[in-house]
Amino acid sequence: MPFSTLGFSPATLPALLRAIAEKGYLAPTAIQSAAIPAILQGRDVIGSAQTGSGKTAAFALPMLQQIAQAQTSPPAARRQVHGLVLVPTRELAAQVGEAIVSLAKYLPQRVKVAVVFGGVSINPQMMNLRGGADIVVATPGRLIDLLDHNALSLAQVKTLVLDEADRLLDLGFGEELNRIVAMLSPKRQNLFFSATFAPAIEALAQSMLHEPLRVEVVAEPEGEPDITQRAIEVDPSRRTQLLRHLVQTEKWSRVLVFVATKHAAEIVADKLRKCHIEAEPFHGELSQGKRHQVLQDFKAKALQVVIATDVAARGIDIAQLPVVVNYDLPRSAVDYTHRIGRTGRAGESGVAISFITAATQAHFKLIEKRHHMLVPREQVAGFEPTEAAIATLNPAGEATANGGIKGKRPSKKDKLREAAAGKQESA
């Protein structure tokens, strides 16, 4: 099915097709084929598809047609915000903004896209909004700041998009979302897109969407990303050495490494640099300028390794990224999906490696269970683990290794009971 059959207006179709072809899109993806006709008809949509499936174009193309049809000639002195796209991170905001601008490239009249996010001075963003904007792509916190400064109005927004909707709530943007929605006209189109939808997102959709079309694209086996998953057992203290060994012996050109904390990102990057490996940390406390430079250097292959936290890395889109490493396991199975989805994109193959320690064996088993998969454990010569899995007692008195599963760590009372039981057995 070509893009020309999805219901675009004859007036805008040639310009959109030209931009689509320039980006290398040969045919609509499954999410685009299902969502675009409904969005063009004005329906609310809740779309779920795997990372890298083309969700941005699925909402951007219909929005651009709607704006092109609403534009007057000559354009008004001050543009009204027609489309509002809310995203969880700065990097995703920049990525979505760039995608929309490229798709609008050949429309008869220029579509002004304003991208706003925190971590940088608000003044240039306020100056950019003086003449208004057709589309605003924003992180919720910075949008609230701009609204408090009366830098823009949302009264004329016709389309609201929540991109990576699950992460917006995960990062605690619920209050900001409520404030923003209260400023919008009730007569608007609502579009929710994400790779996964947690119960909180389902509840939000029920409260905001009107008779939405639910589009859930389950990847067919032949359409799934070509990602080889590996699980390497190693002691916690030897993970950095193992990472260095793998980078050097497997000759990875670039690798994105996920860690749990900003401190870990700094430490691991520093140790790799001391071994003459070009590495940089990537986390929320870096300045926006530094984060931008790290991404540009990584894309240009001037950096071999980037050590990132989940929040900072959400939305990173690196073409032909060959390897992703879970130095620390993600806290949830959903985050695991987002992490490994950074590789194996656009028909390329990729490798996703998870370091498994004694304390995280059970947590990785939980991830495997949630994804209905089994990743064989392997060991690397010279880095064989010496620590045994941590065993605790469940309520039935059975030994079980619970590792780092969120909410399953033994409490202080549990530890005291275990100690008391051990004394009785030895008496």
Buried (B, 14 or more C-beta within 10 A) or exposed (E): EEBEEBBBEEEBBEBBBEBBEEEEBEEBBBBBBBBBBBBBEEBBBBBBBBBBBBBBBBBBBBBBBBBBEEBEEEBEEEBBBBBBBBBBBBBBBBBBBBBBBBBBBBBEBEBBBBBBBBBBEBEEBBEBBEEBBBBBBBBBBBBBBBBEEEBBBBEBBBBBBBBBBBBBBBBEBBEBBEBBBEBBEEEBBBBBBBBBBBEBBEEBBEEBBEEBBBBEBEEEEEEEBEBEBBBBBBBBEBBBBBBBBBBEEEEBEBBBBBBBEBEBBBBBBBBBEEBEBBBBBBBBBBEBEEBBBBBEBBBEEEBBBBBBBBBBBBBBBBEBBBBBBBBBBBBBBBBBBBBBBBBBBEEBEBBBBBBBBBBBBBBBBBBBEEBEEEBEBEEBEEBEBEEEBBEBBEEEEEEBBBBBBEEBBBEEEBEEEBEEEEEEEEE
